[in-house]
Amino acid sequence: MQDAASSSRNVIRSVTTVLNDSTGLAKIMTEAGYPRIPVMGDRDFYQLERLRRRIGAVHEAAKFGLTPVLAPSDQLETIKHALRLARESATGGDGGAAEGEPIRIGTLTELTGPFAPWGVAVRNGMQMAVADINDAGGVNGQPLELVERDTQSVPEEGVTALRGMIERDGIIAAGGVISSDVGLATARIAEQEQIPLFLVKAGSAAILTPHSRYTFRTCLPSAPMTMGPVANYLEQEGLTRAGAIFADYEWGQSVREAFEAQVGGMQGVETQIEVAPVDESDFTSYLRSVQELQPDVIVATGHPPGTGAIVSQSAELGIDAVVTGPWVTLASVME
């Protein structure tokens, strides 16, 4: 069996061969539904020339350590057909899998522990997406199959789970990581094993680097980007006192650095910082320390699992301040 890197090189080589051969181009365009094949008009050649250039750009980007972006939507179907034909050429006709054999994707997320509210939602969303895709015929006739693993919000558990899915379950990609601690640990494995890993949150600035090739963040800005809006809000509203509670883990530390640089560096703004364990649920003592500042704003963005409790407990203490934070469930605020 070919290893992943060799198979990938064969696919790219076959794509290039197909795209450089007029017969292959005609076949791709016919498969893609272009009516003027095999008599190819200017528009057909134009579309394929764009595809040629994009594949060339991917190669050039890789040379300089850049991550290529997805092709425009008007080329996606053509690319899909090109890749399918290339895979057939590289593997002898069936892409290395029997008809109907499932394509396995890992759900690697926090189903227990302090990040479970987000992890359960991600797991449910992935299940719905896979069901929709399979109901529509799967991917080239093959169904998708989710392999689900709970990281328990623990980096070591995430690493063990990801390695197991790669080595025993044969997944081709994984996604769903919430915790930045888990994201940092599993990203290293994804890069080593060349398996795409999609982080749903995990926004610590330490995770993605210029050398990341197989790790992607899909829905959360990195930590340094979160404090700019807070600083802008303070300036626009003329507020001068900002308290903050950070969790003692990768995301919290990364947000704290941004807070100190972007908010703490503002002229005339006083700050009060408290650090709590990531699994803390009683923030009374931390809030009493912040209360001494008489804050206009309490930044809870750096403690996602505790945001709901910080909102409700600050109100119970009579603290009249705006609380900023990430998305949390209503139940966590109402507890």
SEDREN-556159 format. One record per residue (C-alpha): x, y, z. Coordinates in steps of 0.1 Angstrom, whole numbers, padded with zeros to 4 digits, always signed. Each point is the difference from the previous one (the first is absolute). Layout:
REM SEDREN-556159
XYZ
...
***
This chain:
REM SEDREN-556159
+0000+0000+0000
+0013+0035-0009
+0007+0023+0029
-0020+0033+0001
+0028+0022-0013
+0007-0023-0030
-0037-0003-0008
-0004+0038+0002
+0030+0005-0024
-0015-0025-0024
-0033+0018+0001
+0016+0034-0007
+0021-0015-0027
-0030-0016-0016
-0020+0033+0002
+0028+0018-0017
+0001-0027-0027
-0037+0001-0006
-0001+0038-0002
+0029+0002-0024
-0015-0025-0024
-0028+0012-0024
-0018-0033+0002
+0001+0001+0037
-0013+0035+0000
-0029-0010-0022
-0009-0028+0023
+0001+0022+0030
-0022+0027-0017
-0025-0026-0012
-0002-0015+0035
-0005+0035+0014
-0030+0006-0023
+0014+0024-0025
-0021-0004-0032
+0026+0011-0026
+0023-0030+0005
+0018-0015-0018
+0000+0032-0021
+0014+0022+0026
-0007+0037-0002
+0019+0030+0014
-0019+0000+0033
+0008-0037+0006
+0037+0006-0006
-0002+0031+0022
-0015-0019+0029
+0026-0028-0003
+0028+0025-0003
-0012+0015+0033
+0001-0035+0015
+0035-0006-0013
+0012+0033+0015
-0016-0008+0034
+0017-0033+0002
+0033+0017-0009
-0007+0026+0027
-0005-0028+0026
+0034-0014-0009
+0017+0034+0002
-0018+0009+0033
+0013-0032+0015
+0036+0009-0009
-0003+0032+0020
-0017-0016+0030
-0035+0014-0008
-0033-0017+0003
-0020+0001-0032
-0037+0011+0001
-0029-0019-0015
-0008+0006-0037
-0029+0023-0009
-0034-0018-0001
-0002+0002-0038
+0030-0024-0001
-0007-0024+0028
-0020-0025-0021
+0027-0001-0027
+0027-0005+0027
-0021-0028+0016
-0002-0018-0033
+0037+0005-0007
+0009-0014+0034
-0023-0030-0005
+0015-0008-0034
+0035+0005+0014
-0007-0023+0029
-0013-0027-0024
+0032+0004-0021
+0023-0002+0031
-0017-0030+0017
-0010-0020-0030
-0037+0010-0002
-0017-0001+0034
+0019+0025+0022
+0012-0028+0023
-0034-0007+0015
-0029-0024-0010
-0032+0015-0011
-0020+0011+0030
+0028-0004+0025
-0004+0029+0026
+0024+0029+0001
+0008+0005+0037
+0003+0034+0016
+0008+0005+0036
-0021+0020+0024
+0026+0011+0026
-0016+0022+0025
-0007+0007+0037
-0031-0020+0009
+0008+0001+0037
+0019+0025+0022
-0003+0038+0001
-0003+0003-0038
-0028-0025-0005
-0027+0026-0008
+0018+0009-0032
+0013-0035-0007
-0035-0016+0001
-0013+0027-0023
+0028-0007-0025
-0005-0037+0002
-0037+0004-0007
+0007+0024-0029
+0025-0025-0016
-0026-0028+0003
-0026+0021-0018
+0024+0010-0027
+0011-0036-0007
-0037-0011+0000
-0008+0027-0026
+0030-0009-0022
-0008-0038+0002
-0037+0006-0008
+0011+0019-0031
+0022-0030-0012
+0031+0004+0020
+0033+0010-0017
+0005-0015-0034
-0024-0028+0011
+0018-0007+0033
-0017+0008+0033
+0018+0020+0027
+0004-0016+0034
+0008+0019+0032
+0024-0015+0025
-0007+0018+0033
+0024+0005+0028
-0002+0020+0032
+0031+0020+0010
-0014+0005+0034
+0015+0035-0003
+0034-0015+0008
+0029+0004-0025
+0014-0035+0006
-0034-0016-0006
-0003+0020-0032
+0034-0012-0013
-0008-0036+0009
-0034+0002-0017
+0013+0016-0032
+0029-0025-0003
-0025-0028+0004
-0024+0013-0026
+0029+0004-0025
+0017-0034+0007
-0030-0023+0007
-0031+0017-0015
+0017+0013-0032
-0015+0035+0001
+0010+0025-0028
-0007+0031+0021
-0013+0011+0034
-0017+0030+0014
-0018+0015+0030
+0027+0010+0025
-0011+0027+0025
+0026+0003+0027
+0032+0018-0009
+0020-0024+0022
-0013-0029-0020
+0004+0019-0033
+0036+0007+0006
+0008-0036+0009
-0020-0016-0029
+0012+0025-0026
+0035-0014+0004
-0013-0035-0007
-0020+0012-0031
+0032+0016-0014
+0021-0030+0007
-0025-0025-0015
-0011+0024-0028
-0037-0004+0009
-0022+0032-0003
-0012+0011+0034
-0028+0027+0002
-0002+0020+0032
-0034+0013+0008
+0012+0024+0027
+0035-0006+0015
+0011+0036-0007
+0033+0002+0018
+0025+0019-0020
+0025-0027+0006
-0018-0027-0020
+0002+0011-0036
+0035+0010-0013
+0014+0009-0034
+0010-0036-0002
-0035-0015+0005
-0011-0020-0030
-0027-0023+0014
-0016+0020+0028
-0028+0024-0006
-0022+0023+0022
-0035+0003-0014
-0022+0023+0021
+0019+0019+0027
+0025+0029-0003
+0033-0005+0017
+0004+0013+0035
+0019+0032-0009
-0029+0011-0022
-0026-0001+0028
+0012+0030+0021
+0000+0026-0028
-0038+0004+0002
+0001+0002+0038
+0026+0028-0002
-0022+0018-0027
-0031-0003+0022
+0018+0015+0030
+0013+0029-0021
-0034+0007-0017
-0019-0001+0033
+0026+0020+0019
+0004-0029+0025
+0032-0001+0022
-0002-0031+0022
+0002-0036-0013
+0002-0032+0020
+0008-0034-0014
-0001-0036+0010
+0021-0024-0020
+0001-0038+0001
+0034-0016+0006
+0005-0018-0033
+0011+0008-0036
-0030+0021-0011
-0002+0019+0033
+0037+0008-0001
-0001+0011-0036
-0030+0023+0007
+0018+0014+0030
+0030+0010-0020
-0023+0018-0025
-0019+0017+0029
+0031+0013+0016
+0013+0013-0033
-0031+0015-0015
-0021+0010+0030
+0027+0003+0027
+0019+0022-0023
-0028+0026-0005
+0007+0034+0016
-0022+0007+0030
-0014-0036+0002
+0004-0019+0033
-0001-0038+0000
-0003-0028+0025
+0009-0036-0010
-0010-0032+0017
+0010-0036-0011
-0021-0030+0008
+0002-0037-0007
-0017-0010-0033
-0025-0022+0019
-0009+0026+0026
-0037+0006+0006
-0001+0023+0030
+0015+0034-0009
-0011+0019+0031
+0035+0006+0013
+0013+0011-0034
-0030+0023-0006
+0004+0016+0035
+0036+0009-0010
-0011+0014-0033
-0029+0019+0018
+0026+0021+0019
+0008+0017-0033
-0037+0009-0006
+0003-0013-0035
-0019+0013-0030
+0007-0032-0018
+0009-0035+0010
+0018-0020-0027
-0009-0037+0003
+0010-0008-0036
+0031-0018+0014
-0020-0024+0021
-0026-0016-0024
-0012-0028+0024
-0005+0026+0028
-0017+0027-0020
-0035-0009+0010
+0008-0002+0037
+0019+0033-0002
-0030+0017-0014
-0025-0013+0025
+0024+0002+0031
+0010+0036-0009
-0037+0010+0000
-0005-0018+0033
+0029+0021+0015
-0016+0032-0013
+0028+0008-0024
-0014+0024-0026
+0023-0008-0030
-0002-0013-0035
+0013-0035-0003
+0017-0011-0032
+0004-0036-0010
-0004-0027-0026
-0032-0018-0010
-0013-0020+0029
-0032-0020+0006
-0030+0017+0016
+0000-0027+0027
+0035+0009+0011
-0011+0036+0007
-0032-0010+0017
+0015-0026+0023
***
